[in-house]
């Protein structure tokens, strides 16, 4: 069985934010919530790097470990989802997640913000696959249609990849070997292969 994961190659990310826009449009994400965001390290300095960050669907998810109502669950594919009907909006998952994935959908006083929202790897939620209720609460369920998350499909440089973790590891390993460390390995023919 596949373990679905994301991989962002910092050598390829050009900070275009296509992944962020694709996610917001595909899932009709509420205003104020970014299920995915692009973070730039050493912005404006030589050698700056950008990476696309969202829920990493951890094998031992810290958000699930701290949830007092056990609304988080892991699918057979390794996707960490949560049940908004069980969520009480306490915010523990927000503080536990090292990636800042769970977020409140509205800006108001603490405790009345509603249910948490997070990246679903385009796998929907506990409702029936493709149902209007599922789409309203969680967005598109592309995995049930045999598709990958739209954020990864829209990445023009293929910096953001989504899919089986073993396959992603092989792709990244091949990229690193092709890049090498010598000056003659720089350029479009090698960096973007």
C-alpha positions as CSV (number, residue, x, y, z in Angstrom):
1,X,0.0,0.0,0.0
2,X,1.3,3.5,-0.9
3,X,2.1,6.1,1.7
4,X,1.2,9.4,0.2
5,X,3.7,12.2,0.8
6,X,4.7,15.6,-0.5
7,X,8.2,16.5,-1.6
8,X,9.3,20.0,-2.4
9,X,12.7,20.4,-4.2
10,X,14.2,23.7,-3.0
11,X,16.5,23.7,-6.0
12,X,13.5,23.9,-8.4
13,X,11.0,26.1,-6.5
14,X,10.7,29.6,-8.1
15,X,8.2,31.0,-5.6
16,X,5.5,31.5,-8.2
17,X,2.7,30.5,-5.7
18,X,0.9,28.4,-8.4
19,X,0.5,25.6,-5.8
20,X,-1.2,28.0,-3.3
21,X,-3.6,29.4,-5.9
22,X,-4.4,26.0,-7.3
23,X,-5.3,24.7,-3.8
24,X,-7.5,27.7,-2.9
25,X,-9.4,27.5,-6.2
26,X,-9.8,23.7,-6.3
27,X,-11.0,23.4,-2.7
28,X,-12.7,26.8,-2.3
29,X,-10.6,27.4,0.8
30,X,-12.1,30.0,3.2
31,X,-10.7,33.5,3.3
32,X,-7.8,33.8,5.7
33,X,-6.8,30.1,5.5
34,X,-3.9,28.9,3.4
35,X,-3.7,25.1,3.3
36,X,-0.4,25.6,1.4
37,X,2.1,28.4,1.5
38,X,5.5,29.2,0.0
39,X,8.2,30.0,2.4
40,X,11.5,31.7,1.3
41,X,14.6,31.1,3.4
42,X,17.3,33.9,3.4
43,X,15.0,36.1,1.3
44,X,16.9,38.6,-0.8
45,X,20.3,37.1,-0.1
46,X,22.5,35.1,-2.4
47,X,21.5,31.5,-2.3
48,X,17.9,32.0,-1.1
49,X,15.7,29.0,-1.3
50,X,11.9,28.6,-1.5
51,X,9.8,25.7,-0.4
52,X,6.1,25.0,-0.6
53,X,4.8,24.0,2.8
54,X,1.5,22.3,3.9
55,X,0.5,19.4,6.0
56,X,3.1,16.7,5.5
57,X,0.7,13.9,6.5
58,X,3.1,12.6,9.1
59,X,3.4,8.9,9.9
60,X,3.1,9.7,13.6
61,X,1.1,13.0,13.4
62,X,1.6,15.3,16.4
63,X,-1.8,16.9,15.6
64,X,-3.5,13.6,16.1
65,X,-1.6,12.9,19.3
66,X,-2.8,16.1,21.1
67,X,-6.4,16.2,19.8
68,X,-8.7,15.7,22.9
69,X,-11.6,14.5,20.8
70,X,-9.7,12.2,18.4
71,X,-11.0,13.9,15.3
72,X,-7.8,13.1,13.3
73,X,-7.4,9.8,11.5
74,X,-5.1,8.3,8.9
75,X,-6.4,6.7,5.7
76,X,-5.0,3.5,4.3
77,X,-2.9,5.6,1.9
78,X,-1.3,7.4,4.9
79,X,-3.2,10.7,4.4
80,X,-3.9,12.4,7.8
81,X,-7.5,13.8,7.7
82,X,-9.8,15.2,10.4
83,X,-13.5,15.0,11.0
84,X,-15.0,18.5,11.2
85,X,-18.1,17.2,12.9
86,X,-16.0,16.0,15.8
87,X,-13.6,19.0,15.9
88,X,-14.3,21.4,18.8
89,X,-11.8,24.1,17.6
90,X,-9.6,24.0,20.7
91,X,-6.5,24.7,18.6
92,X,-4.2,22.1,20.2
93,X,-3.4,20.7,16.7
94,X,-2.4,24.2,15.6
95,X,0.2,24.4,18.3
96,X,1.4,20.8,17.9
97,X,2.0,20.9,14.2
98,X,5.6,22.0,13.2
99,X,4.3,23.0,9.8
100,X,1.4,25.2,10.9
101,X,-1.0,23.1,8.8
102,X,-4.2,23.2,10.9
103,X,-5.7,26.7,10.8
104,X,-8.9,28.5,11.9
105,X,-11.2,29.5,9.0
106,X,-12.1,32.8,10.4
107,X,-10.6,35.6,12.5
108,X,-12.5,36.2,15.7
109,X,-12.1,35.7,19.4
110,X,-10.4,32.5,20.5
111,X,-12.9,29.8,21.2
112,X,-15.5,31.0,18.8
113,X,-13.4,30.5,15.6
114,X,-15.1,27.3,14.5
115,X,-13.6,24.1,13.2
116,X,-10.0,23.7,12.2
117,X,-9.1,23.4,8.5
118,X,-6.1,21.7,6.9
119,X,-4.6,20.2,3.8
120,X,-6.5,17.0,2.8
121,X,-4.0,15.9,0.1
122,X,-7.2,16.3,-2.1
123,X,-8.6,13.2,-0.4
124,X,-11.8,14.8,1.0
125,X,-13.1,13.7,4.3
126,X,-15.2,11.1,6.1
127,X,-18.4,11.7,4.0
128,X,-19.2,9.7,0.9
129,X,-16.6,10.2,-1.9
130,X,-17.7,12.9,-4.3
131,X,-20.7,14.0,-2.3
132,X,-21.7,17.7,-2.0
133,X,-21.4,17.5,1.8
134,X,-17.8,16.3,1.4
135,X,-16.9,19.0,-1.0
136,X,-18.5,21.7,1.1
137,X,-16.5,20.7,4.2
138,X,-13.2,19.5,2.8
139,X,-13.0,20.4,-0.9
140,X,-12.2,18.2,-3.9
141,X,-11.6,14.5,-3.5
142,X,-9.1,14.0,-6.4
143,X,-7.6,10.8,-4.9
144,X,-10.9,8.9,-5.3
145,X,-10.8,9.9,-9.0
146,X,-7.3,8.5,-9.3
147,X,-5.7,11.9,-9.5
148,X,-2.9,13.5,-7.4
149,X,-3.3,16.8,-5.5
150,X,-3.8,19.8,-7.8
151,X,-1.0,21.8,-6.1
152,X,1.5,19.2,-7.2
153,X,0.1,18.9,-10.7
154,X,0.2,22.7,-11.2
155,X,3.8,23.1,-10.3
156,X,5.5,24.4,-13.5
157,X,9.0,23.3,-12.5
158,X,7.9,20.1,-10.8
159,X,9.5,21.3,-7.6
160,X,6.4,20.1,-5.7
161,X,5.6,16.5,-6.0
162,X,2.9,14.4,-4.4
163,X,2.3,10.7,-4.4
164,X,3.8,7.5,-3.1
165,X,6.7,8.3,-0.7
166,X,8.9,5.5,-2.1
167,X,8.5,6.8,-5.7
168,X,9.1,10.4,-4.6
169,X,12.3,9.3,-2.8
170,X,13.5,7.6,-6.0
171,X,12.8,10.7,-8.1
172,X,14.6,13.0,-5.7
173,X,17.6,10.6,-5.4
174,X,17.9,10.6,-9.2
175,X,17.7,14.4,-9.4
176,X,20.5,14.8,-6.8
177,X,22.7,12.4,-8.6
178,X,22.2,14.2,-11.9
179,X,22.9,17.6,-10.3
180,X,26.2,16.4,-8.7
181,X,28.4,19.1,-7.2
182,X,30.6,20.1,-10.0
183,X,30.3,23.5,-11.8
184,X,29.8,21.8,-15.2
185,X,26.5,20.3,-13.9
186,X,24.7,23.6,-13.7
187,X,22.2,24.6,-16.3
188,X,18.8,23.7,-17.7
189,X,19.8,20.4,-19.0
190,X,20.9,19.1,-15.6
191,X,19.1,21.1,-13.0
192,X,15.6,20.5,-14.4
193,X,15.9,16.9,-15.5
